[in-house]
Amino acid sequence: MSNILPIAKSTTVGPLNAGRIAYGCWRMAGATASEAQSKIEAALAVGINMIDTAPIYGFGKQGFGPAEAVLGEGMALGGLRDRVLMVTKGGIHPPNPYDSRAQTLIESCDDSLKRLRTDHIDLFLIHRPDLLAAHEEVAEALTTLRTAGKIREAGVSNFSTDQLRALQSKLDFPLSASQPEFSAIHTDPLTNGDTDIAQELGLCLMAWSPLGGGRLVPGARGEPGSAEARVLAVLEEIAGRNDVGIDHVALAWVLAHPGVGSALIGTQSEARIRESVKAFEVQMTRRDWYAVLEAARGEKMP
Ligand SMILES: NC(=O)c1ccc[n+]([C@@H]2O[C@H](COP(=O)([O-])OP(=O)(O)OC[C@H]3O[C@@H](n4cnc5c(N)ncnc54)[C@H](OP(=O)(O)O)[C@@H]3O)[C@@H](O)[C@H]2O)c1
């Protein structure tokens, strides 16, 4: 039996098919529309079809939606809308930290549809749990949006498993995705139930910041003696053996877990978007995978 971990290239979000590497547009605010178009085209060229954004990305003087707006313009320029699975979110609402009242979520989704120049969102996520919103009210908003055809699938981000389950209990359709932070330097989803509930409920777990937001990339060192430095050293050894970058190994490590649906990369470099699929070439053994986890924990597995 092979000790190489299989890394499938595609996954599903409810009935929708998606590449296992997804592209996040948090850092896209400030790009031009034609730059946005080129980045999405670079992603599509290598099978990255799930595109993630949020109204809060780029929030500032222009208010909500700068990252969504430039993405919408870029997709319109290239006629790309029908080729992507469009993911956006609602519920982060300065000056309130969070606001998932039904009316707020519905209006937020309507505004996203306008900025993204589309009539439906393929996957709509509650960005962070609003502790003051009853699960029943959030469910009511998602149901209203889905019945109106404004969203196809629904999910959550940064929810605990209890919060996810409580929301699911108020819905008469299944949630299809969860989006937690997960990388070789942020391994909580392995033990807090995130990767388990994704398998139990058939959710596409979308790992955000799989490269630690830029800390697990070639040239990164980390503080001497830190978990990050230890992880980087193990990633480098695996990368050297596979003739790929440590960023590709970091992605492969996330994608090799059976509870993970996709890894959500955020580079603004078209070359790095295209090269990200080298993650699928990494021959990672079970021993390699656990060596990365042991480096992150600073101790051997018990
Ligand atoms: N749901 C949530 O609460 C939440 C929170 C955060 C993020 N997200 C989603 O996750 C997406 C990805 O997050 P992220 O951008 O933090 O992901 P990431 O892929 O872990 O990190 C991206 C960063 O790494 C850098 N990088 C990547 N490859 C590199 C390389 N080879 N050499 C040097 N630098 C490199 C990028 O810089 P360059 O651009 O220069 O390559 C960029 O600054 C976001 O866009 C968003 O959609 C969701």
The ligand as a MOL file (V3000), in Angstrom:
LIG
                    3D

  0  0  0     0  0            999 V3000
M  V30 BEGIN CTAB
M  V30 COUNTS 48 52 0 0 0
M  V30 BEGIN ATOM
M  V30 1 N -13.5600 34.0660 6.2080 0
M  V30 2 C -12.6290 34.8120 6.7580 0
M  V30 3 O -12.7730 35.3210 7.8930 0
M  V30 4 C -11.3600 35.0650 6.0090 0
M  V30 5 C -10.2720 35.7130 6.6370 0
M  V30 6 C -9.1140 35.9080 5.8930 0
M  V30 7 C -9.0510 35.4840 4.5620 0
M  V30 8 N -10.1430 34.8940 3.9930 0 CHG=1
M  V30 9 C -10.1450 34.4590 2.5800 0
M  V30 10 O -8.9760 33.7150 2.3380 0
M  V30 11 C -8.3070 34.2850 1.2140 0
M  V30 12 C -6.8580 33.9920 1.2920 0
M  V30 13 O -6.2880 34.5970 2.4650 0
M  V30 14 P -4.7840 35.0640 2.4010 0
M  V30 15 O -4.6250 36.0890 1.3400 0
M  V30 16 O -4.3740 35.4100 3.7840 0 CHG=-1
M  V30 17 O -4.1110 33.6640 1.9420 0
M  V30 18 P -2.6500 33.1070 1.8050 0
M  V30 19 O -2.5820 32.4910 0.4430 0
M  V30 20 O -2.3540 32.2870 3.0140 0
M  V30 21 O -1.6560 34.3590 1.8740 0
M  V30 22 C -1.5460 35.2660 0.8190 0
M  V30 23 C -0.3200 36.1080 1.0600 0
M  V30 24 O 0.8410 35.3020 0.8530 0
M  V30 25 C 1.7010 35.9320 -0.0510 0
M  V30 26 N 2.3570 34.9180 -0.8730 0
M  V30 27 C 1.7720 33.8480 -1.4490 0
M  V30 28 N 2.6900 33.1220 -2.1330 0
M  V30 29 C 3.8590 33.7630 -1.9700 0
M  V30 30 C 5.1870 33.5050 -2.4170 0
M  V30 31 N 5.4730 32.4300 -3.1660 0
M  V30 32 N 6.1770 34.3650 -2.0530 0
M  V30 33 C 5.8890 35.4460 -1.2950 0
M  V30 34 N 4.6470 35.7490 -0.8470 0
M  V30 35 C 3.6520 34.9090 -1.1790 0
M  V30 36 C 0.8220 36.8260 -0.8880 0
M  V30 37 O 1.5930 37.8860 -1.4100 0
M  V30 38 P 1.5920 38.1760 -3.0250 0
M  V30 39 O 0.2670 38.7620 -3.3280 0
M  V30 40 O 2.7370 39.1260 -3.1810 0
M  V30 41 O 1.8500 36.8660 -3.7000 0
M  V30 42 C -0.2070 37.2840 0.1090 0
M  V30 43 O 0.2520 38.4140 0.8300 0
M  V30 44 C -8.6980 35.7630 1.2700 0
M  V30 45 O -8.5190 36.4170 0.0290 0
M  V30 46 C -10.1530 35.6460 1.6310 0
M  V30 47 O -10.9110 35.3380 0.4780 0
M  V30 48 C -11.2840 34.6580 4.7070 0
M  V30 END ATOM
M  V30 BEGIN BOND
M  V30 1 1 1 2
M  V30 2 2 2 3
M  V30 3 1 2 4
M  V30 4 1 4 5
M  V30 5 2 4 48
M  V30 6 2 5 6
M  V30 7 1 6 7
M  V30 8 2 7 8
M  V30 9 1 8 9
M  V30 10 1 8 48
M  V30 11 1 9 10
M  V30 12 1 9 46
M  V30 13 1 10 11
M  V30 14 1 11 12
M  V30 15 1 11 44
M  V30 16 1 12 13
M  V30 17 1 13 14
M  V30 18 2 14 15
M  V30 19 1 14 16
M  V30 20 1 14 17
M  V30 21 1 17 18
M  V30 22 2 18 19
M  V30 23 1 18 20
M  V30 24 1 18 21
M  V30 25 1 21 22
M  V30 26 1 22 23
M  V30 27 1 23 24
M  V30 28 1 23 42
M  V30 29 1 24 25
M  V30 30 1 25 26
M  V30 31 1 25 36
M  V30 32 1 26 27
M  V30 33 1 26 35
M  V30 34 2 27 28
M  V30 35 1 28 29
M  V30 36 1 29 30
M  V30 37 2 29 35
M  V30 38 1 30 31
M  V30 39 2 30 32
M  V30 40 1 32 33
M  V30 41 2 33 34
M  V30 42 1 34 35
M  V30 43 1 36 37
M  V30 44 1 36 42
M  V30 45 1 37 38
M  V30 46 2 38 39
M  V30 47 1 38 40
M  V30 48 1 38 41
M  V30 49 1 42 43
M  V30 50 1 44 45
M  V30 51 1 44 46
M  V30 52 1 46 47
M  V30 END BOND
M  V30 END CTAB
M  END
